[in-house]
Amino acid sequence: MADVVDDAQKFQELHLELALKKAKAASKPLSDGFCIDCGINIPQKRIEFNPSVERCVDCQTIIELKQKQLGAR
């Protein structure tokens, strides 16, 4: 006969499984795989590392340098 602790553990495992599925579905790439600035194809490894990436490395670097320069003023 299952006790309260076993039931709680099963509930917790089910809750964790559902949360992981939801997080995995939400982490699918948001971009179409192309840089929003220059239009080149963003490497798949970059998209896998950050599914919400919108820019290639070069364009992202330019954006960050501009932001850093504006912040230094």
Secondary structure, DSSP 8 states (H G I E B T S, - for coil): ---HHHHHHHHHHHHHHHHHHHHHHHTS--S-SB-TTT--B--HHHHHH-TT--S-HHHHHHHHHHHHHHHT-
